[in-house]
Amino acid sequence: MTNKKVNNHLMIDGCDTIELVRKYGTPLYVISQKKIEYKCKEIRNEFLAKYDNTKALYASKAFLTMSMCKIIEKEGLGLDVVSGGELYTALRADFPREKILFHGNNKSYEELYMAIENKIGRIVVDNLYELELIEKISNKLDEKINILYRVTPGINSDTHKYIITGQKDSKFGIPLEKSVLFHAVEKAIESKRVKLKGFHFHLGSQLFDNSYYIKATDIVINLMRELKERLGYVTKELNTGGGYGISHIKDDNKVSLKYFIKPLMERINQKINEYNLSMPQVMIEPGRWIIAEAGITLYTIGNIKKISGVRTYIAVDGGMTDNLRSSLYGAKYNGDIANKIDDKKVNLVTVAGKCCESGDILIEDLMVPNINPGDILAIYNTGAYNFSMANNYNRNLRPSVVLVKNGKAQIMVERQTYEDLLIGEKLPGIVNCKECSPSKIKGVL
Ligand SMILES: Cc1ncc(COP(=O)(O)O)c(C=O)c1O
């Protein structure tokens, strides 16, 4: 699905981006519901319908709001959450609890309490300290809970070091050393409060090579074989994580879901048969792959700074506050001038944010037509890890999120106001602040 163009304007899901800017202002996240639905349909066709006993979850860290929970529920997927805040959002959206799976390498007592008290489907246990907390809470609540163990298969996948997770030197998961892992499995088997359903691995994010999944599968199915032989333990579920890459720029590979799923499922079947094991339920949990391409961010261009013989900066009214990925790990994006979408591209520019960091650069080299302050820049494929990583650095306001479908736009999240920035702030007795009243400040949002 590509974004269409009408009257020299960029369109998204039937909506004119310039009309959206007029109505909702900039910076603005725009999310296409149709694109999310299209991706979920591909998951149903290429995974759930093709293979028996499979489950797909959406990794909500990529982008989560209550309305996103509703879309995911409607599309028939489960939800992976990774914090009390994500869990709370899912519960408030009334997401089916049995379809929620809880990740995290350092879940707190309170977070685990919320999960167990609300009877969610699975907790993916990262370490034995967490198992102890779960036992304590389950005893107190007189509950039982299904768990998976997250294991680190020791695979160095080819992505930025900040988003690799499956390597041996990782803060996530239980190492695959037999003394550690077998002990953990024995403890779970002995427990009266947890039911160990199986294992989970996640190798990293923005991966383009399916061979990593195959390697990890071999390792984990070998582990399943050893556990059966040595402890008589039968693995019922195997969660293979997310991480499928999407193309942010022209040079990125374009890979389909099938490219990951088909060889993965073939290998699982082959190894399960070879070792004479029973087939576990196989799960996937992509985040970026579902939501990244559904999102664009719209900005108003302000200052245009030409440095002779060096480069031209175009500054926009957002930056690392609404898209942290560029400055955090050099993520690359592509964009267009949304109100001059058909104009010939004749200038090479660098897109700078408005934050007080020289590293606040959204796109290093972008070809654009002749532009002026006030033109609208659209950056593509910003649906994943942009809104969810948004922050208030420099006390910039978080943009609003608009959901579009078939020419209709609706607010998903309101733009923050300056008053929102002060929520939770107190004035301790050391200062006398009778003057701190919004009514005395002119021109605020
Ligand atoms: C455990 C786990 N599952 C799934 C994901 C989703 O990854 P992606 O958005 O790359 O699909 C992540 C991302 O960090 C993760 O840590």
The ligand as an ORCA input file, in Angstrom:
! r2SCAN-3c Opt
* xyz 0 1
  C      10.333     -9.447     23.856
  C      10.047     -8.639     22.644
  N       9.102     -9.070     21.801
  C       8.783     -8.357     20.694
  C       9.427     -7.166     20.413
  C       9.025     -6.419     19.194
  O      10.055     -6.173     18.326
  P       9.728     -5.516     16.899
  O       8.986     -4.275     17.155
  O      11.050     -5.290     16.305
  O       8.923     -6.519     16.169
  C      10.423     -6.691     21.263
  C      11.128     -5.432     20.973
  O      11.996     -4.991     21.623
  C      10.748     -7.461     22.419
  O      11.672     -7.045     23.279
*
